[in-house]
Amino acid sequence: MKHAIVVFAVSSVLLFSGCSSLMHPKADDFYTQAKGETGKHTALALLAMMETSVPQAKGELGESPGLDNLHNQFHALHKTFCEFTEQQSATTAFEQAYTINKELKTVFHRLWKFKDDTALRGIHLDLFSDRLQELKKVLQSIPS
């Protein structure tokens, strides 16, 4: 019984850790492509990728390649928040970026819900894109 609890606890930590992407292996590919010198550089590179995926996802319907790329890029972006230094994490700009990232998660979940509705999909992609621009501006203000 104790062995089963330990195995479950370790598995849970690995599967649900905020900085891993075991549930989204394609996210690791995007993360590797975007990898920069710092977490900030990696995050900004992923945002550039996401800015390219948004218009592609807008012209599609359902679980499309563009939406799938955006989904995995977004999961890769989560990982970058674990790479900021202690000094960077202590800034108000980092806290603002972290909050915007959480808001993006809510918008993306709504987007996923409406992936088959052209009008609502477009509205949520526009909102997501606007928030990406805001996140980019905030990330750029974090000291290197």
Backbone as CSV, one residue per row, in Angstrom:
resi,resn,N_x,N_y,N_z,CA_x,CA_y,CA_z,C_x,C_y,C_z
1,MET,0.830,-1.187,0.000,0.000,0.000,0.000,0.879,1.256,0.000
2,LYS,1.920,1.264,0.838,2.806,2.427,0.895,3.510,2.624,-0.444
3,HIS,3.895,1.514,-1.055,4.577,1.576,-2.345,3.674,2.211,-3.411
4,ALA,2.405,1.838,-3.415,1.444,2.380,-4.381,1.256,3.883,-4.181
5,ILE,1.223,4.322,-2.943,1.057,5.744,-2.643,2.273,6.533,-3.129
6,VAL,3.455,5.996,-2.902,4.677,6.667,-3.342,4.712,6.751,-4.872
7,VAL,4.377,5.661,-5.550,4.370,5.646,-7.010,3.359,6.667,-7.530
8,PHE,2.175,6.705,-6.927,1.153,7.669,-7.332,1.628,9.101,-7.109
9,ALA,2.256,9.362,-5.977,2.725,10.717,-5.668,3.795,11.165,-6.657
10,VAL,4.744,10.315,-6.939,5.811,10.655,-7.890,5.223,10.858,-9.289
11,SER,4.321,9.984,-9.687,3.683,10.113,-11.004,2.914,11.418,-11.107
12,SER,2.196,11.775,-10.066,1.424,13.019,-10.061,2.322,14.233,-10.193
13,VAL,3.426,14.215,-9.468,4.363,15.342,-9.542,4.915,15.472,-10.951
14,LEU,5.283,14.368,-11.563,5.836,14.407,-12.917,4.796,14.812,-13.957
15,LEU,3.597,14.301,-13.832,2.567,14.580,-14.825,1.968,15.973,-14.696
16,PHE,1.849,16.465,-13.500,1.131,17.710,-13.304,2.022,18.867,-12.877
17,SER,3.307,18.693,-12.990,4.241,19.757,-12.655,4.042,20.920,-13.604
18,GLY,4.087,22.136,-13.090,3.859,23.323,-13.893,4.937,23.560,-14.931
19,CYS,6.110,22.998,-14.764,7.216,23.271,-15.677,7.495,22.129,-16.635
20,SER,6.744,21.074,-16.570,6.974,19.983,-17.506,5.833,19.938,-18.507
21,SER,6.053,19.194,-19.555,5.000,19.077,-20.559,4.886,17.629,-21.028
22,LEU,4.832,16.720,-20.081,4.697,15.311,-20.426,3.385,15.038,-21.153
23,MET,2.386,15.840,-20.851,1.085,15.652,-21.472,1.046,16.247,-22.882
24,HIS,2.037,17.061,-23.235,2.067,17.729,-24.538,3.474,17.632,-25.135
25,PRO,3.811,16.467,-25.691,5.170,16.283,-26.197,5.534,17.232,-27.338
26,LYS,4.570,17.652,-28.154,4.870,18.605,-29.225,5.311,19.946,-28.651
27,ALA,4.858,20.242,-27.440,5.255,21.491,-26.792,6.763,21.520,-26.583
28,ASP,7.340,20.378,-26.279,8.796,20.306,-26.108,9.529,20.634,-27.403
29,ASP,8.953,20.218,-28.532,9.571,20.532,-29.821,9.589,22.044,-30.057
30,PHE,8.462,22.695,-29.784,8.399,24.151,-29.943,9.332,24.846,-28.957
31,TYR,9.366,24.317,-27.744,10.243,24.892,-26.729,11.705,24.820,-27.186
32,THR,12.100,23.679,-27.714,13.470,23.493,-28.189,13.782,24.451,-29.347
33,GLN,12.837,24.621,-30.252,13.032,25.541,-31.379,13.216,26.978,-30.901
34,ALA,12.484,27.342,-29.844,12.490,28.729,-29.361,13.582,29.002,-28.336
35,LYS,14.238,27.975,-27.850,15.195,28.105,-26.746,16.202,29.215,-27.002
36,GLY,16.250,30.145,-26.061,17.185,31.257,-26.135,18.145,31.229,-24.968
37,GLU,18.903,32.309,-24.822,19.892,32.404,-23.746,19.236,32.421,-22.368
38,THR,18.061,33.025,-22.306,17.355,33.158,-21.025,15.888,32.777,-21.208
39,GLY,15.199,32.632,-20.097,13.761,32.375,-20.149,13.020,33.485,-20.872
40,LYS,13.483,34.694,-20.674,12.858,35.850,-21.329,12.996,35.728,-22.848
41,HIS,14.182,35.395,-23.336,14.396,35.252,-24.773,13.564,34.103,-25.346
42,THR,13.490,33.013,-24.618,12.695,31.872,-25.063,11.223,32.248,-25.129
43,ALA,10.732,32.942,-24.103,9.333,33.355,-24.075,9.014,34.280,-25.246
44,LEU,9.895,35.221,-25.518,9.655,36.154,-26.631,9.681,35.421,-27.976
45,ALA,10.542,34.430,-28.128,10.578,33.646,-29.360,9.292,32.836,-29.527
46,LEU,8.795,32.275,-28.431,7.534,31.530,-28.494,6.371,32.453,-28.822
47,LEU,6.383,33.660,-28.279,5.329,34.615,-28.605,5.337,34.937,-30.093
48,ALA,6.513,35.052,-30.686,6.616,35.292,-32.132,6.006,34.122,-32.911
49,MET,6.273,32.901,-32.455,5.685,31.722,-33.093,4.162,31.754,-32.969
50,MET,3.695,32.118,-31.785,2.258,32.146,-31.540,1.580,33.218,-32.389
51,GLU,2.247,34.345,-32.574,1.696,35.406,-33.418,1.521,34.923,-34.853
52,THR,2.360,34.006,-35.292,2.246,33.420,-36.627,1.121,32.388,-36.678
53,SER,0.922,31.669,-35.594,-0.095,30.613,-35.558,-1.516,31.156,-35.446
54,VAL,-1.685,32.324,-34.831,-3.037,32.877,-34.642,-3.747,33.089,-35.978
55,PRO,-3.152,33.793,-36.958,-3.866,33.968,-38.231,-4.135,32.646,-38.948
56,GLN,-3.201,31.703,-38.822,-3.413,30.391,-39.436,-4.627,29.718,-38.801
57,ALA,-4.715,29.767,-37.475,-5.836,29.139,-36.768,-7.150,29.844,-37.081
58,LYS,-7.072,31.122,-37.391,-8.281,31.892,-37.682,-8.920,31.447,-38.993
59,GLY,-8.120,31.012,-39.938,-8.643,30.598,-41.231,-9.082,29.148,-41.281
60,GLU,-9.043,28.467,-40.152,-9.377,27.039,-40.104,-10.598,26.832,-39.199
61,LEU,-11.005,25.584,-39.097,-12.140,25.239,-38.240,-11.854,23.915,-37.543
62,GLY,-12.375,23.763,-36.342,-12.200,22.527,-35.587,-10.792,22.396,-35.029
63,GLU,-10.397,21.165,-34.767,-9.057,20.896,-34.241,-8.077,20.892,-35.410
64,SER,-7.713,22.078,-35.817,-6.907,22.290,-37.014,-5.416,22.328,-36.676
65,PRO,-4.563,22.228,-37.699,-3.119,22.307,-37.465,-2.698,23.629,-36.807
66,GLY,-3.284,24.739,-37.233,-2.937,26.034,-36.646,-3.299,26.105,-35.174
67,LEU,-4.480,25.609,-34.837,-4.910,25.621,-33.436,-4.073,24.653,-32.610
68,ASP,-3.727,23.522,-33.192,-2.878,22.556,-32.501,-1.499,23.160,-32.227
69,ASN,-0.931,23.842,-33.223,0.361,24.502,-33.015,0.258,25.554,-31.914
70,LEU,-0.774,26.367,-31.971,-0.969,27.404,-30.961,-1.094,26.787,-29.571
71,HIS,-1.831,25.700,-29.478,-2.020,24.995,-28.210,-0.678,24.513,-27.645
72,ASN,0.126,23.888,-28.480,1.414,23.371,-28.020,2.413,24.487,-27.735
73,GLN,2.388,25.539,-28.524,3.255,26.690,-28.269,2.891,27.330,-26.929
74,PHE,1.608,27.370,-26.636,1.148,27.937,-25.374,1.644,27.098,-24.205
75,HIS,1.617,25.781,-24.344,2.149,24.924,-23.281,3.664,25.109,-23.136
76,ALA,4.345,25.297,-24.232,5.791,25.564,-24.178,6.056,26.881,-23.464
77,LEU,5.199,27.869,-23.699,5.350,29.169,-23.043,5.265,29.034,-21.520
78,HIS,4.374,28.169,-21.037,4.255,27.957,-19.585,5.601,27.558,-18.980
79,LYS,6.325,26.729,-19.696,7.609,26.228,-19.206,8.621,27.356,-19.019
80,THR,8.549,28.377,-19.845,9.528,29.461,-19.768,9.412,30.248,-18.466
81,PHE,8.243,30.270,-17.867,8.075,31.023,-16.626,8.875,30.419,-15.474
82,CYS,9.315,29.194,-15.623,10.153,28.549,-14.619,11.626,28.913,-14.791
83,GLU,11.969,29.579,-15.881,13.364,29.860,-16.191,13.802,31.285,-15.870
84,PHE,12.905,32.093,-15.379,13.298,33.449,-15.015,14.099,33.409,-13.717
85,THR,15.045,34.313,-13.592,15.879,34.341,-12.393,15.053,34.814,-11.205
86,GLU,15.615,34.629,-10.031,14.947,35.085,-8.812,14.715,36.595,-8.846
87,GLN,15.717,37.320,-9.328,15.605,38.779,-9.404,14.501,39.180,-10.385
88,GLN,14.440,38.506,-11.526,13.395,38.807,-12.510,12.015,38.460,-11.958
89,SER,11.930,37.337,-11.273,10.645,36.883,-10.719,10.131,37.803,-9.627
90,ALA,11.026,38.567,-9.037,10.634,39.477,-7.960,10.108,40.811,-8.479
91,THR,10.148,41.029,-9.782,9.705,42.317,-10.329,8.191,42.344,-10.523
92,THR,7.648,43.546,-10.509,6.209,43.691,-10.767,5.891,43.335,-12.212
93,ALA,6.839,43.578,-13.119,6.614,43.225,-14.522,6.441,41.711,-14.673
94,PHE,7.249,40.915,-13.955,7.104,39.462,-14.019,5.735,39.052,-13.478
95,GLU,5.332,39.642,-12.371,4.023,39.315,-11.792,2.897,39.650,-12.768
96,GLN,3.038,40.780,-13.459,2.040,41.156,-14.456,2.049,40.151,-15.608
97,ALA,3.222,39.753,-16.069,3.334,38.766,-17.141,2.713,37.440,-16.717
98,TYR,2.961,37.043,-15.499,2.415,35.782,-14.986,0.884,35.835,-14.967
99,THR,0.351,36.979,-14.550,-1.104,37.150,-14.512,-1.697,37.124,-15.919
100,ILE,-1.068,37.810,-16.855,-1.553,37.799,-18.240,-1.515,36.376,-18.788
101,ASN,-0.476,35.627,-18.461,-0.377,34.239,-18.900,-1.554,33.419,-18.366
102,LYS,-1.937,33.646,-17.124,-3.092,32.940,-16.548,-4.382,33.351,-17.261
103,GLU,-4.491,34.632,-17.602,-5.673,35.106,-18.327,-5.721,34.478,-19.721
104,LEU,-4.567,34.344,-20.357,-4.500,33.704,-21.674,-5.007,32.267,-21.604
105,LYS,-4.727,31.600,-20.505,-5.199,30.221,-20.331,-6.725,30.182,-20.362
106,THR,-7.353,31.123,-19.691,-8.819,31.191,-19.679,-9.349,31.463,-21.082
107,VAL,-8.742,32.412,-21.774,-9.177,32.736,-23.134,-8.995,31.520,-24.042
108,PHE,-7.866,30.830,-23.900,-7.627,29.668,-24.759,-8.643,28.560,-24.491
109,HIS,-8.995,28.347,-23.242,-10.000,27.324,-22.941,-11.338,27.667,-23.576
110,ARG,-11.707,28.941,-23.568,-12.937,29.380,-24.228,-12.806,29.200,-25.738
111,LEU,-11.645,29.532,-26.281,-11.388,29.350,-27.704,-11.574,27.884,-28.083
112,TRP,-11.021,27.000,-27.280,-11.129,25.563,-27.560,-12.588,25.124,-27.537
113,LYS,-13.351,25.691,-26.617,-14.780,25.356,-26.509,-15.518,25.743,-27.791
114,PHE,-15.120,26.858,-28.400,-15.807,27.374,-29.580,-15.031,27.124,-30.878
115,LYS,-14.184,26.117,-30.900,-13.329,25.875,-32.073,-14.117,25.557,-33.335
116,ASP,-15.363,25.106,-33.197,-16.178,24.762,-34.364,-17.127,25.880,-34.789
117,ASP,-17.132,26.984,-34.066,-17.994,28.131,-34.375,-17.116,29.253,-34.932
118,THR,-17.236,29.506,-36.219,-16.347,30.454,-36.898,-16.319,31.826,-36.225
119,ALA,-17.480,32.374,-35.918,-17.539,33.720,-35.336,-16.909,33.762,-33.945
120,LEU,-17.286,32.854,-33.068,-16.750,32.852,-31.704,-15.275,32.478,-31.680
121,ARG,-14.887,31.604,-32.573,-13.469,31.246,-32.687,-12.654,32.499,-33.048
122,GLY,-13.139,33.238,-34.037,-12.454,34.457,-34.458,-12.369,35.496,-33.359
123,ILE,-13.446,35.677,-32.627,-13.462,36.648,-31.524,-12.443,36.260,-30.465
124,HIS,-12.411,34.979,-30.111,-11.483,34.529,-29.074,-10.029,34.559,-29.566
125,LEU,-9.808,34.295,-30.836,-8.452,34.401,-31.377,-7.985,35.861,-31.384
126,ASP,-8.904,36.793,-31.679,-8.556,38.213,-31.621,-8.204,38.627,-30.197
127,LEU,-9.006,38.175,-29.244,-8.741,38.484,-27.831,-7.411,37.866,-27.403
128,PHE,-7.180,36.641,-27.807,-5.932,35.954,-27.479,-4.747,36.722,-28.066
129,SER,-4.878,37.155,-29.315,-3.818,37.903,-29.983,-3.530,39.225,-29.275
130,ASP,-4.584,39.919,-28.868,-4.407,41.186,-28.144,-3.652,40.969,-26.836
131,ARG,-3.997,39.907,-26.135,-3.338,39.611,-24.865,-1.893,39.172,-25.099
132,LEU,-1.626,38.490,-26.216,-0.243,38.131,-26.553,0.602,39.382,-26.740
133,GLN,0.036,40.385,-27.409,0.758,41.645,-27.613,1.059,42.322,-26.278
134,GLU,0.081,42.291,-25.381,0.285,42.865,-24.053,1.362,42.100,-23.291
135,LEU,1.319,40.773,-23.374,2.332,39.954,-22.702,3.722,40.235,-23.266
136,LYS,3.810,40.377,-24.569,5.100,40.678,-25.203,5.672,41.984,-24.676
137,LYS,4.844,42.987,-24.592,5.286,44.306,-24.095,5.782,44.208,-22.645
138,VAL,5.045,43.480,-21.833,5.419,43.327,-20.430,6.713,42.519,-20.297
139,LEU,6.825,41.422,-21.049,8.048,40.614,-20.993,9.268,41.419,-21.399
140,GLN,9.111,42.261,-22.399,10.232,43.084,-22.849,10.686,44.062,-21.774
141,SER,9.781,44.414,-20.853,10.138,45.356,-19.786,10.843,44.700,-18.599
142,ILE,10.864,43.374,-18.569,11.553,42.670,-17.475,13.060,42.800,-17.710
143,PRO,13.803,43.230,-16.681,15.248,43.373,-16.858,15.915,42.035,-17.171
144,SER,16.945,42.106,-17.994,17.665,40.862,-18.369,18.669,40.477,-17.316
